Amino acid sequence: MTPPVLTTERLTLRPQEIGDWPAFRDLMAGPRAHHMGGPFGESTAWGMFCSDSAHWDFFGHGGLTVEADGRAIGQVSIIRPPRFPQEELGWLLYDGTEGKGYATEAAAALRDWYYASHPAPVRLVSYVNPDNDASAKVARRLGAVRTDDLPPLDKDDHVYLHPAPEALQ
């Protein structure tokens, strides 16, 4: 499947390009990646970057680069690599772009596209490290509710279950 280009009031969500790699790599190598099990070496980060793109061909959903004012500020994705128990709606922002509502806006746009474009969409989850208050707030702003009824990705993760498509109407 060809990834979509989605637009919101402030953002463009577009397919990843090789020019997005350096910023993604740098985030994954830095201290902020500890909320995702990092920091990660270049090979592991490259595998994550490529997997997010390959998901589109394999599953009809994947990662998109988030742009504001023409520059890449992060990524949003719906992915399920082999070790994930369920499809995850995830987001990350590059340094200096936090606190502006971009993650919530981008994640809502991708979630809404996914629910509208897939005939039998699954309920999405977000796996949130318990120390990542900012991501927990984004999940709650999206209407997700923390649940202990679904398996976590990593043993300490909090699992947030997103609303079903009909609940968003």
Chimera marker file (.cmm) of the C-alpha trace (Angstrom):
<marker_set name="trace">
<marker id="1" x="0.000" y="0.000" z="0.000" r="1" g="1" b="0" radius="0.5"/>
<marker id="2" x="1.202" y="3.488" z="-0.770" r="1" g="1" b="0" radius="0.5"/>
<marker id="3" x="1.354" y="5.471" z="2.478" r="1" g="1" b="0" radius="0.5"/>
<marker id="4" x="-1.046" y="8.399" z="2.647" r="1" g="1" b="0" radius="0.5"/>
<marker id="5" x="-0.198" y="12.052" z="3.036" r="1" g="1" b="0" radius="0.5"/>
<marker id="6" x="-2.394" y="13.455" z="5.793" r="1" g="1" b="0" radius="0.5"/>
<marker id="7" x="-2.812" y="17.080" z="6.747" r="1" g="1" b="0" radius="0.5"/>
<marker id="8" x="-4.120" y="18.767" z="9.857" r="1" g="1" b="0" radius="0.5"/>
<marker id="9" x="-4.437" y="22.421" z="10.698" r="1" g="1" b="0" radius="0.5"/>
<marker id="10" x="-0.714" y="22.675" z="11.510" r="1" g="1" b="0" radius="0.5"/>
<marker id="11" x="0.908" y="19.459" z="10.333" r="1" g="1" b="0" radius="0.5"/>
<marker id="12" x="1.652" y="17.297" z="7.335" r="1" g="1" b="0" radius="0.5"/>
<marker id="13" x="2.099" y="13.567" z="7.879" r="1" g="1" b="0" radius="0.5"/>
<marker id="14" x="3.989" y="12.059" z="4.958" r="1" g="1" b="0" radius="0.5"/>
<marker id="15" x="5.890" y="8.895" z="4.057" r="1" g="1" b="0" radius="0.5"/>
<marker id="16" x="9.375" y="8.651" z="5.491" r="1" g="1" b="0" radius="0.5"/>
<marker id="17" x="12.299" y="9.653" z="3.283" r="1" g="1" b="0" radius="0.5"/>
<marker id="18" x="15.974" y="8.842" z="3.640" r="1" g="1" b="0" radius="0.5"/>
<marker id="19" x="16.555" y="12.467" z="4.634" r="1" g="1" b="0" radius="0.5"/>
<marker id="20" x="14.514" y="11.780" z="7.791" r="1" g="1" b="0" radius="0.5"/>
<marker id="21" x="17.008" y="9.152" z="8.943" r="1" g="1" b="0" radius="0.5"/>
<marker id="22" x="19.625" y="11.382" z="10.681" r="1" g="1" b="0" radius="0.5"/>
<marker id="23" x="17.113" y="13.009" z="13.053" r="1" g="1" b="0" radius="0.5"/>
<marker id="24" x="15.482" y="9.641" z="13.814" r="1" g="1" b="0" radius="0.5"/>
<marker id="25" x="18.899" y="8.031" z="14.427" r="1" g="1" b="0" radius="0.5"/>
<marker id="26" x="19.987" y="10.855" z="16.712" r="1" g="1" b="0" radius="0.5"/>
<marker id="27" x="16.817" y="10.632" z="18.802" r="1" g="1" b="0" radius="0.5"/>
<marker id="28" x="17.158" y="6.868" z="19.132" r="1" g="1" b="0" radius="0.5"/>
<marker id="29" x="20.818" y="7.195" z="20.182" r="1" g="1" b="0" radius="0.5"/>
<marker id="30" x="20.055" y="9.793" z="22.847" r="1" g="1" b="0" radius="0.5"/>
<marker id="31" x="18.721" y="9.741" z="26.398" r="1" g="1" b="0" radius="0.5"/>
<marker id="32" x="15.098" y="10.382" z="25.379" r="1" g="1" b="0" radius="0.5"/>
<marker id="33" x="15.024" y="6.923" z="23.775" r="1" g="1" b="0" radius="0.5"/>
<marker id="34" x="15.165" y="5.307" z="27.221" r="1" g="1" b="0" radius="0.5"/>
<marker id="35" x="11.345" y="5.469" z="27.295" r="1" g="1" b="0" radius="0.5"/>
<marker id="36" x="11.400" y="3.059" z="24.330" r="1" g="1" b="0" radius="0.5"/>
<marker id="37" x="14.059" y="0.705" z="25.667" r="1" g="1" b="0" radius="0.5"/>
<marker id="38" x="17.035" y="2.656" z="24.303" r="1" g="1" b="0" radius="0.5"/>
<marker id="39" x="19.334" y="4.317" z="23.675" r="1" g="1" b="0" radius="0.5"/>
<marker id="40" x="19.819" y="2.255" z="20.541" r="1" g="1" b="0" radius="0.5"/>
<marker id="41" x="22.843" y="1.730" z="18.335" r="1" g="1" b="0" radius="0.5"/>
<marker id="42" x="22.774" y="2.739" z="14.703" r="1" g="1" b="0" radius="0.5"/>
<marker id="43" x="21.980" y="-0.766" z="13.392" r="1" g="1" b="0" radius="0.5"/>
<marker id="44" x="19.003" y="-1.220" z="15.709" r="1" g="1" b="0" radius="0.5"/>
<marker id="45" x="17.698" y="2.275" z="14.983" r="1" g="1" b="0" radius="0.5"/>
<marker id="46" x="18.043" y="1.614" z="11.247" r="1" g="1" b="0" radius="0.5"/>
<marker id="47" x="16.009" y="-1.569" z="11.626" r="1" g="1" b="0" radius="0.5"/>
<marker id="48" x="13.274" y="0.360" z="13.435" r="1" g="1" b="0" radius="0.5"/>
<marker id="49" x="13.262" y="3.103" z="10.804" r="1" g="1" b="0" radius="0.5"/>
<marker id="50" x="13.027" y="0.603" z="7.941" r="1" g="1" b="0" radius="0.5"/>
<marker id="51" x="10.398" y="-1.501" z="9.709" r="1" g="1" b="0" radius="0.5"/>
<marker id="52" x="8.130" y="1.528" z="10.101" r="1" g="1" b="0" radius="0.5"/>
<marker id="53" x="8.293" y="2.072" z="6.334" r="1" g="1" b="0" radius="0.5"/>
<marker id="54" x="7.956" y="-1.624" z="5.418" r="1" g="1" b="0" radius="0.5"/>
<marker id="55" x="4.782" y="-1.947" z="7.477" r="1" g="1" b="0" radius="0.5"/>
<marker id="56" x="2.909" y="-0.091" z="4.716" r="1" g="1" b="0" radius="0.5"/>
<marker id="57" x="3.552" y="-2.847" z="2.168" r="1" g="1" b="0" radius="0.5"/>
<marker id="58" x="2.967" y="-5.677" z="4.615" r="1" g="1" b="0" radius="0.5"/>
<marker id="59" x="0.028" y="-4.430" z="6.687" r="1" g="1" b="0" radius="0.5"/>
<marker id="60" x="-1.457" y="-1.273" z="5.149" r="1" g="1" b="0" radius="0.5"/>
<marker id="61" x="-0.285" y="0.937" z="7.996" r="1" g="1" b="0" radius="0.5"/>
<marker id="62" x="3.095" y="2.076" z="9.308" r="1" g="1" b="0" radius="0.5"/>
<marker id="63" x="5.173" y="5.132" z="10.156" r="1" g="1" b="0" radius="0.5"/>
<marker id="64" x="4.809" y="8.651" z="8.819" r="1" g="1" b="0" radius="0.5"/>
<marker id="65" x="7.089" y="11.634" z="9.271" r="1" g="1" b="0" radius="0.5"/>
<marker id="66" x="5.436" y="14.600" z="10.958" r="1" g="1" b="0" radius="0.5"/>
<marker id="67" x="6.234" y="18.016" z="9.484" r="1" g="1" b="0" radius="0.5"/>
<marker id="68" x="5.442" y="21.478" z="10.812" r="1" g="1" b="0" radius="0.5"/>
<marker id="69" x="6.248" y="24.533" z="8.733" r="1" g="1" b="0" radius="0.5"/>
<marker id="70" x="8.041" y="22.337" z="6.192" r="1" g="1" b="0" radius="0.5"/>
<marker id="71" x="10.487" y="20.659" z="8.583" r="1" g="1" b="0" radius="0.5"/>
<marker id="72" x="10.420" y="17.191" z="10.093" r="1" g="1" b="0" radius="0.5"/>
<marker id="73" x="9.595" y="17.344" z="13.798" r="1" g="1" b="0" radius="0.5"/>
<marker id="74" x="8.932" y="13.688" z="14.573" r="1" g="1" b="0" radius="0.5"/>
<marker id="75" x="7.104" y="10.548" z="13.604" r="1" g="1" b="0" radius="0.5"/>
<marker id="76" x="3.745" y="8.903" z="14.197" r="1" g="1" b="0" radius="0.5"/>
<marker id="77" x="3.001" y="5.268" z="13.462" r="1" g="1" b="0" radius="0.5"/>
<marker id="78" x="0.678" y="2.326" z="13.681" r="1" g="1" b="0" radius="0.5"/>
<marker id="79" x="2.914" y="-0.727" z="13.767" r="1" g="1" b="0" radius="0.5"/>
<marker id="80" x="3.005" y="-4.319" z="14.904" r="1" g="1" b="0" radius="0.5"/>
<marker id="81" x="6.444" y="-5.856" z="14.540" r="1" g="1" b="0" radius="0.5"/>
<marker id="82" x="6.748" y="-9.517" z="15.603" r="1" g="1" b="0" radius="0.5"/>
<marker id="83" x="7.325" y="-8.880" z="19.309" r="1" g="1" b="0" radius="0.5"/>
<marker id="84" x="4.329" y="-6.519" z="19.682" r="1" g="1" b="0" radius="0.5"/>
<marker id="85" x="1.202" y="-8.176" z="21.137" r="1" g="1" b="0" radius="0.5"/>
<marker id="86" x="-1.109" y="-5.769" z="19.284" r="1" g="1" b="0" radius="0.5"/>
<marker id="87" x="-1.113" y="-2.852" z="16.805" r="1" g="1" b="0" radius="0.5"/>
<marker id="88" x="0.359" y="0.188" z="18.515" r="1" g="1" b="0" radius="0.5"/>
<marker id="89" x="-0.365" y="3.824" z="17.845" r="1" g="1" b="0" radius="0.5"/>
<marker id="90" x="2.923" y="5.517" z="18.677" r="1" g="1" b="0" radius="0.5"/>
<marker id="91" x="4.501" y="8.942" z="18.412" r="1" g="1" b="0" radius="0.5"/>
<marker id="92" x="7.837" y="10.600" z="18.934" r="1" g="1" b="0" radius="0.5"/>
<marker id="93" x="8.975" y="14.185" z="18.647" r="1" g="1" b="0" radius="0.5"/>
<marker id="94" x="12.442" y="15.528" z="18.045" r="1" g="1" b="0" radius="0.5"/>
<marker id="95" x="14.134" y="17.807" z="20.579" r="1" g="1" b="0" radius="0.5"/>
<marker id="96" x="12.621" y="21.257" z="20.883" r="1" g="1" b="0" radius="0.5"/>
<marker id="97" x="9.202" y="20.365" z="19.466" r="1" g="1" b="0" radius="0.5"/>
<marker id="98" x="7.550" y="19.013" z="22.612" r="1" g="1" b="0" radius="0.5"/>
<marker id="99" x="4.751" y="20.734" z="24.498" r="1" g="1" b="0" radius="0.5"/>
<marker id="100" x="2.958" y="22.197" z="21.491" r="1" g="1" b="0" radius="0.5"/>
<marker id="101" x="0.279" y="19.530" z="21.005" r="1" g="1" b="0" radius="0.5"/>
<marker id="102" x="1.928" y="18.125" z="17.882" r="1" g="1" b="0" radius="0.5"/>
<marker id="103" x="1.984" y="14.504" z="19.080" r="1" g="1" b="0" radius="0.5"/>
<marker id="104" x="-1.718" y="14.524" z="19.937" r="1" g="1" b="0" radius="0.5"/>
<marker id="105" x="-2.653" y="16.210" z="16.652" r="1" g="1" b="0" radius="0.5"/>
<marker id="106" x="-0.566" y="13.838" z="14.531" r="1" g="1" b="0" radius="0.5"/>
<marker id="107" x="-1.645" y="10.689" z="16.373" r="1" g="1" b="0" radius="0.5"/>
<marker id="108" x="-5.335" y="11.630" z="16.132" r="1" g="1" b="0" radius="0.5"/>
<marker id="109" x="-4.988" y="12.187" z="12.382" r="1" g="1" b="0" radius="0.5"/>
<marker id="110" x="-3.324" y="8.808" z="11.791" r="1" g="1" b="0" radius="0.5"/>
<marker id="111" x="-5.762" y="6.985" z="14.078" r="1" g="1" b="0" radius="0.5"/>
<marker id="112" x="-8.763" y="8.532" z="12.332" r="1" g="1" b="0" radius="0.5"/>
<marker id="113" x="-7.327" y="7.676" z="8.901" r="1" g="1" b="0" radius="0.5"/>
<marker id="114" x="-6.695" y="4.078" z="10.017" r="1" g="1" b="0" radius="0.5"/>
<marker id="115" x="-10.207" y="3.606" z="11.367" r="1" g="1" b="0" radius="0.5"/>
<marker id="116" x="-11.772" y="5.133" z="8.225" r="1" g="1" b="0" radius="0.5"/>
<marker id="117" x="-9.642" y="3.250" z="5.690" r="1" g="1" b="0" radius="0.5"/>
<marker id="118" x="-9.579" y="-0.272" z="7.112" r="1" g="1" b="0" radius="0.5"/>
<marker id="119" x="-12.783" y="-2.318" z="6.818" r="1" g="1" b="0" radius="0.5"/>
<marker id="120" x="-12.325" y="-4.124" z="10.139" r="1" g="1" b="0" radius="0.5"/>
<marker id="121" x="-9.825" y="-2.092" z="12.129" r="1" g="1" b="0" radius="0.5"/>
<marker id="122" x="-8.494" y="-3.492" z="15.370" r="1" g="1" b="0" radius="0.5"/>
<marker id="123" x="-8.569" y="-1.459" z="18.532" r="1" g="1" b="0" radius="0.5"/>
<marker id="124" x="-5.249" y="0.297" z="18.883" r="1" g="1" b="0" radius="0.5"/>
<marker id="125" x="-3.090" y="0.424" z="21.973" r="1" g="1" b="0" radius="0.5"/>
<marker id="126" x="-0.184" y="2.575" z="23.059" r="1" g="1" b="0" radius="0.5"/>
<marker id="127" x="2.593" y="1.046" z="25.147" r="1" g="1" b="0" radius="0.5"/>
<marker id="128" x="3.864" y="3.736" z="27.517" r="1" g="1" b="0" radius="0.5"/>
<marker id="129" x="6.867" y="3.509" z="29.810" r="1" g="1" b="0" radius="0.5"/>
<marker id="130" x="5.692" y="4.340" z="33.354" r="1" g="1" b="0" radius="0.5"/>
<marker id="131" x="8.255" y="7.162" z="33.567" r="1" g="1" b="0" radius="0.5"/>
<marker id="132" x="7.002" y="8.828" z="30.376" r="1" g="1" b="0" radius="0.5"/>
<marker id="133" x="4.396" y="11.240" z="31.741" r="1" g="1" b="0" radius="0.5"/>
<marker id="134" x="4.270" y="13.237" z="28.495" r="1" g="1" b="0" radius="0.5"/>
<marker id="135" x="3.262" y="10.201" z="26.407" r="1" g="1" b="0" radius="0.5"/>
<marker id="136" x="0.721" y="9.101" z="29.014" r="1" g="1" b="0" radius="0.5"/>
<marker id="137" x="-0.871" y="12.556" z="28.754" r="1" g="1" b="0" radius="0.5"/>
<marker id="138" x="-0.985" y="12.287" z="24.949" r="1" g="1" b="0" radius="0.5"/>
<marker id="139" x="-2.669" y="8.875" z="25.203" r="1" g="1" b="0" radius="0.5"/>
<marker id="140" x="-5.295" y="10.248" z="27.603" r="1" g="1" b="0" radius="0.5"/>
<marker id="141" x="-5.900" y="13.307" z="25.383" r="1" g="1" b="0" radius="0.5"/>
<marker id="142" x="-6.610" y="10.866" z="22.551" r="1" g="1" b="0" radius="0.5"/>
<marker id="143" x="-9.258" y="9.213" z="24.710" r="1" g="1" b="0" radius="0.5"/>
<marker id="144" x="-7.200" y="6.121" z="25.529" r="1" g="1" b="0" radius="0.5"/>
<marker id="145" x="-7.735" y="4.442" z="28.880" r="1" g="1" b="0" radius="0.5"/>
<marker id="146" x="-5.104" y="2.549" z="30.818" r="1" g="1" b="0" radius="0.5"/>
<marker id="147" x="-5.922" y="-1.144" z="31.090" r="1" g="1" b="0" radius="0.5"/>
<marker id="148" x="-4.399" y="-4.166" z="32.781" r="1" g="1" b="0" radius="0.5"/>
<marker id="149" x="-6.480" y="-6.524" z="30.607" r="1" g="1" b="0" radius="0.5"/>
<marker id="150" x="-4.015" y="-6.532" z="27.687" r="1" g="1" b="0" radius="0.5"/>
<marker id="151" x="-0.399" y="-7.710" z="27.681" r="1" g="1" b="0" radius="0.5"/>
<marker id="152" x="2.327" y="-5.056" z="27.833" r="1" g="1" b="0" radius="0.5"/>
<marker id="153" x="5.145" y="-4.845" z="25.317" r="1" g="1" b="0" radius="0.5"/>
<marker id="154" x="7.774" y="-4.686" z="28.057" r="1" g="1" b="0" radius="0.5"/>
<marker id="155" x="6.904" y="-5.929" z="31.539" r="1" g="1" b="0" radius="0.5"/>
<marker id="156" x="6.667" y="-2.486" z="33.143" r="1" g="1" b="0" radius="0.5"/>
<marker id="157" x="4.824" y="-0.735" z="30.296" r="1" g="1" b="0" radius="0.5"/>
<marker id="158" x="1.409" y="0.747" z="30.849" r="1" g="1" b="0" radius="0.5"/>
<marker id="159" x="-1.054" y="-0.266" z="28.128" r="1" g="1" b="0" radius="0.5"/>
<marker id="160" x="-3.489" y="2.395" z="26.939" r="1" g="1" b="0" radius="0.5"/>
<marker id="161" x="-6.472" y="1.157" z="24.923" r="1" g="1" b="0" radius="0.5"/>
<marker id="162" x="-7.744" y="3.655" z="22.360" r="1" g="1" b="0" radius="0.5"/>
<marker id="163" x="-11.456" y="4.198" z="21.756" r="1" g="1" b="0" radius="0.5"/>
<marker id="164" x="-13.200" y="2.070" z="19.154" r="1" g="1" b="0" radius="0.5"/>
<marker id="165" x="-14.026" y="3.843" z="15.871" r="1" g="1" b="0" radius="0.5"/>
<marker id="166" x="-17.720" y="4.160" z="16.706" r="1" g="1" b="0" radius="0.5"/>
<marker id="167" x="-16.892" y="5.850" z="20.026" r="1" g="1" b="0" radius="0.5"/>
<marker id="168" x="-15.177" y="8.683" z="18.150" r="1" g="1" b="0" radius="0.5"/>
<marker id="169" x="-18.218" y="9.600" z="16.049" r="1" g="1" b="0" radius="0.5"/>
<link id1="1" id2="2" r="1" g="1" b="0" radius="0.2"/>
<link id1="2" id2="3" r="1" g="1" b="0" radius="0.2"/>
<link id1="3" id2="4" r="1" g="1" b="0" radius="0.2"/>
<link id1="4" id2="5" r="1" g="1" b="0" radius="0.2"/>
<link id1="5" id2="6" r="1" g="1" b="0" radius="0.2"/>
<link id1="6" id2="7" r="1" g="1" b="0" radius="0.2"/>
<link id1="7" id2="8" r="1" g="1" b="0" radius="0.2"/>
<link id1="8" id2="9" r="1" g="1" b="0" radius="0.2"/>
<link id1="9" id2="10" r="1" g="1" b="0" radius="0.2"/>
<link id1="10" id2="11" r="1" g="1" b="0" radius="0.2"/>
<link id1="11" id2="12" r="1" g="1" b="0" radius="0.2"/>
<link id1="12" id2="13" r="1" g="1" b="0" radius="0.2"/>
<link id1="13" id2="14" r="1" g="1" b="0" radius="0.2"/>
<link id1="14" id2="15" r="1" g="1" b="0" radius="0.2"/>
<link id1="15" id2="16" r="1" g="1" b="0" radius="0.2"/>
<link id1="16" id2="17" r="1" g="1" b="0" radius="0.2"/>
<link id1="17" id2="18" r="1" g="1" b="0" radius="0.2"/>
<link id1="18" id2="19" r="1" g="1" b="0" radius="0.2"/>
<link id1="19" id2="20" r="1" g="1" b="0" radius="0.2"/>
<link id1="20" id2="21" r="1" g="1" b="0" radius="0.2"/>
<link id1="21" id2="22" r="1" g="1" b="0" radius="0.2"/>
<link id1="22" id2="23" r="1" g="1" b="0" radius="0.2"/>
<link id1="23" id2="24" r="1" g="1" b="0" radius="0.2"/>
<link id1="24" id2="25" r="1" g="1" b="0" radius="0.2"/>
<link id1="25" id2="26" r="1" g="1" b="0" radius="0.2"/>
<link id1="26" id2="27" r="1" g="1" b="0" radius="0.2"/>
<link id1="27" id2="28" r="1" g="1" b="0" radius="0.2"/>
<link id1="28" id2="29" r="1" g="1" b="0" radius="0.2"/>
<link id1="29" id2="30" r="1" g="1" b="0" radius="0.2"/>
<link id1="30" id2="31" r="1" g="1" b="0" radius="0.2"/>
<link id1="31" id2="32" r="1" g="1" b="0" radius="0.2"/>
<link id1="32" id2="33" r="1" g="1" b="0" radius="0.2"/>
<link id1="33" id2="34" r="1" g="1" b="0" radius="0.2"/>
<link id1="34" id2="35" r="1" g="1" b="0" radius="0.2"/>
<link id1="35" id2="36" r="1" g="1" b="0" radius="0.2"/>
<link id1="36" id2="37" r="1" g="1" b="0" radius="0.2"/>
<link id1="37" id2="38" r="1" g="1" b="0" radius="0.2"/>
<link id1="38" id2="39" r="1" g="1" b="0" radius="0.2"/>
<link id1="39" id2="40" r="1" g="1" b="0" radius="0.2"/>
<link id1="40" id2="41" r="1" g="1" b="0" radius="0.2"/>
<link id1="41" id2="42" r="1" g="1" b="0" radius="0.2"/>
<link id1="42" id2="43" r="1" g="1" b="0" radius="0.2"/>
<link id1="43" id2="44" r="1" g="1" b="0" radius="0.2"/>
<link id1="44" id2="45" r="1" g="1" b="0" radius="0.2"/>
<link id1="45" id2="46" r="1" g="1" b="0" radius="0.2"/>
<link id1="46" id2="47" r="1" g="1" b="0" radius="0.2"/>
<link id1="47" id2="48" r="1" g="1" b="0" radius="0.2"/>
<link id1="48" id2="49" r="1" g="1" b="0" radius="0.2"/>
<link id1="49" id2="50" r="1" g="1" b="0" radius="0.2"/>
<link id1="50" id2="51" r="1" g="1" b="0" radius="0.2"/>
<link id1="51" id2="52" r="1" g="1" b="0" radius="0.2"/>
<link id1="52" id2="53" r="1" g="1" b="0" radius="0.2"/>
<link id1="53" id2="54" r="1" g="1" b="0" radius="0.2"/>
<link id1="54" id2="55" r="1" g="1" b="0" radius="0.2"/>
<link id1="55" id2="56" r="1" g="1" b="0" radius="0.2"/>
<link id1="56" id2="57" r="1" g="1" b="0" radius="0.2"/>
<link id1="57" id2="58" r="1" g="1" b="0" radius="0.2"/>
<link id1="58" id2="59" r="1" g="1" b="0" radius="0.2"/>
<link id1="59" id2="60" r="1" g="1" b="0" radius="0.2"/>
<link id1="60" id2="61" r="1" g="1" b="0" radius="0.2"/>
<link id1="61" id2="62" r="1" g="1" b="0" radius="0.2"/>
<link id1="62" id2="63" r="1" g="1" b="0" radius="0.2"/>
<link id1="63" id2="64" r="1" g="1" b="0" radius="0.2"/>
<link id1="64" id2="65" r="1" g="1" b="0" radius="0.2"/>
<link id1="65" id2="66" r="1" g="1" b="0" radius="0.2"/>
<link id1="66" id2="67" r="1" g="1" b="0" radius="0.2"/>
<link id1="67" id2="68" r="1" g="1" b="0" radius="0.2"/>
<link id1="68" id2="69" r="1" g="1" b="0" radius="0.2"/>
<link id1="69" id2="70" r="1" g="1" b="0" radius="0.2"/>
<link id1="70" id2="71" r="1" g="1" b="0" radius="0.2"/>
<link id1="71" id2="72" r="1" g="1" b="0" radius="0.2"/>
<link id1="72" id2="73" r="1" g="1" b="0" radius="0.2"/>
<link id1="73" id2="74" r="1" g="1" b="0" radius="0.2"/>
<link id1="74" id2="75" r="1" g="1" b="0" radius="0.2"/>
<link id1="75" id2="76" r="1" g="1" b="0" radius="0.2"/>
<link id1="76" id2="77" r="1" g="1" b="0" radius="0.2"/>
<link id1="77" id2="78" r="1" g="1" b="0" radius="0.2"/>
<link id1="78" id2="79" r="1" g="1" b="0" radius="0.2"/>
<link id1="79" id2="80" r="1" g="1" b="0" radius="0.2"/>
<link id1="80" id2="81" r="1" g="1" b="0" radius="0.2"/>
<link id1="81" id2="82" r="1" g="1" b="0" radius="0.2"/>
<link id1="82" id2="83" r="1" g="1" b="0" radius="0.2"/>
<link id1="83" id2="84" r="1" g="1" b="0" radius="0.2"/>
<link id1="84" id2="85" r="1" g="1" b="0" radius="0.2"/>
<link id1="85" id2="86" r="1" g="1" b="0" radius="0.2"/>
<link id1="86" id2="87" r="1" g="1" b="0" radius="0.2"/>
<link id1="87" id2="88" r="1" g="1" b="0" radius="0.2"/>
<link id1="88" id2="89" r="1" g="1" b="0" radius="0.2"/>
<link id1="89" id2="90" r="1" g="1" b="0" radius="0.2"/>
<link id1="90" id2="91" r="1" g="1" b="0" radius="0.2"/>
<link id1="91" id2="92" r="1" g="1" b="0" radius="0.2"/>
<link id1="92" id2="93" r="1" g="1" b="0" radius="0.2"/>
<link id1="93" id2="94" r="1" g="1" b="0" radius="0.2"/>
<link id1="94" id2="95" r="1" g="1" b="0" radius="0.2"/>
<link id1="95" id2="96" r="1" g="1" b="0" radius="0.2"/>
<link id1="96" id2="97" r="1" g="1" b="0" radius="0.2"/>
<link id1="97" id2="98" r="1" g="1" b="0" radius="0.2"/>
<link id1="98" id2="99" r="1" g="1" b="0" radius="0.2"/>
<link id1="99" id2="100" r="1" g="1" b="0" radius="0.2"/>
<link id1="100" id2="101" r="1" g="1" b="0" radius="0.2"/>
<link id1="101" id2="102" r="1" g="1" b="0" radius="0.2"/>
<link id1="102" id2="103" r="1" g="1" b="0" radius="0.2"/>
<link id1="103" id2="104" r="1" g="1" b="0" radius="0.2"/>
<link id1="104" id2="105" r="1" g="1" b="0" radius="0.2"/>
<link id1="105" id2="106" r="1" g="1" b="0" radius="0.2"/>
<link id1="106" id2="107" r="1" g="1" b="0" radius="0.2"/>
<link id1="107" id2="108" r="1" g="1" b="0" radius="0.2"/>
<link id1="108" id2="109" r="1" g="1" b="0" radius="0.2"/>
<link id1="109" id2="110" r="1" g="1" b="0" radius="0.2"/>
<link id1="110" id2="111" r="1" g="1" b="0" radius="0.2"/>
<link id1="111" id2="112" r="1" g="1" b="0" radius="0.2"/>
<link id1="112" id2="113" r="1" g="1" b="0" radius="0.2"/>
<link id1="113" id2="114" r="1" g="1" b="0" radius="0.2"/>
<link id1="114" id2="115" r="1" g="1" b="0" radius="0.2"/>
<link id1="115" id2="116" r="1" g="1" b="0" radius="0.2"/>
<link id1="116" id2="117" r="1" g="1" b="0" radius="0.2"/>
<link id1="117" id2="118" r="1" g="1" b="0" radius="0.2"/>
<link id1="118" id2="119" r="1" g="1" b="0" radius="0.2"/>
<link id1="119" id2="120" r="1" g="1" b="0" radius="0.2"/>
<link id1="120" id2="121" r="1" g="1" b="0" radius="0.2"/>
<link id1="121" id2="122" r="1" g="1" b="0" radius="0.2"/>
<link id1="122" id2="123" r="1" g="1" b="0" radius="0.2"/>
<link id1="123" id2="124" r="1" g="1" b="0" radius="0.2"/>
<link id1="124" id2="125" r="1" g="1" b="0" radius="0.2"/>
<link id1="125" id2="126" r="1" g="1" b="0" radius="0.2"/>
<link id1="126" id2="127" r="1" g="1" b="0" radius="0.2"/>
<link id1="127" id2="128" r="1" g="1" b="0" radius="0.2"/>
<link id1="128" id2="129" r="1" g="1" b="0" radius="0.2"/>
<link id1="129" id2="130" r="1" g="1" b="0" radius="0.2"/>
<link id1="130" id2="131" r="1" g="1" b="0" radius="0.2"/>
<link id1="131" id2="132" r="1" g="1" b="0" radius="0.2"/>
<link id1="132" id2="133" r="1" g="1" b="0" radius="0.2"/>
<link id1="133" id2="134" r="1" g="1" b="0" radius="0.2"/>
<link id1="134" id2="135" r="1" g="1" b="0" radius="0.2"/>
<link id1="135" id2="136" r="1" g="1" b="0" radius="0.2"/>
<link id1="136" id2="137" r="1" g="1" b="0" radius="0.2"/>
<link id1="137" id2="138" r="1" g="1" b="0" radius="0.2"/>
<link id1="138" id2="139" r="1" g="1" b="0" radius="0.2"/>
<link id1="139" id2="140" r="1" g="1" b="0" radius="0.2"/>
<link id1="140" id2="141" r="1" g="1" b="0" radius="0.2"/>
<link id1="141" id2="142" r="1" g="1" b="0" radius="0.2"/>
<link id1="142" id2="143" r="1" g="1" b="0" radius="0.2"/>
<link id1="143" id2="144" r="1" g="1" b="0" radius="0.2"/>
<link id1="144" id2="145" r="1" g="1" b="0" radius="0.2"/>
<link id1="145" id2="146" r="1" g="1" b="0" radius="0.2"/>
<link id1="146" id2="147" r="1" g="1" b="0" radius="0.2"/>
<link id1="147" id2="148" r="1" g="1" b="0" radius="0.2"/>
<link id1="148" id2="149" r="1" g="1" b="0" radius="0.2"/>
<link id1="149" id2="150" r="1" g="1" b="0" radius="0.2"/>
<link id1="150" id2="151" r="1" g="1" b="0" radius="0.2"/>
<link id1="151" id2="152" r="1" g="1" b="0" radius="0.2"/>
<link id1="152" id2="153" r="1" g="1" b="0" radius="0.2"/>
<link id1="153" id2="154" r="1" g="1" b="0" radius="0.2"/>
<link id1="154" id2="155" r="1" g="1" b="0" radius="0.2"/>
<link id1="155" id2="156" r="1" g="1" b="0" radius="0.2"/>
<link id1="156" id2="157" r="1" g="1" b="0" radius="0.2"/>
<link id1="157" id2="158" r="1" g="1" b="0" radius="0.2"/>
<link id1="158" id2="159" r="1" g="1" b="0" radius="0.2"/>
<link id1="159" id2="160" r="1" g="1" b="0" radius="0.2"/>
<link id1="160" id2="161" r="1" g="1" b="0" radius="0.2"/>
<link id1="161" id2="162" r="1" g="1" b="0" radius="0.2"/>
<link id1="162" id2="163" r="1" g="1" b="0" radius="0.2"/>
<link id1="163" id2="164" r="1" g="1" b="0" radius="0.2"/>
<link id1="164" id2="165" r="1" g="1" b="0" radius="0.2"/>
<link id1="165" id2="166" r="1" g="1" b="0" radius="0.2"/>
<link id1="166" id2="167" r="1" g="1" b="0" radius="0.2"/>
<link id1="167" id2="168" r="1" g="1" b="0" radius="0.2"/>
<link id1="168" id2="169" r="1" g="1" b="0" radius="0.2"/>
</marker_set>
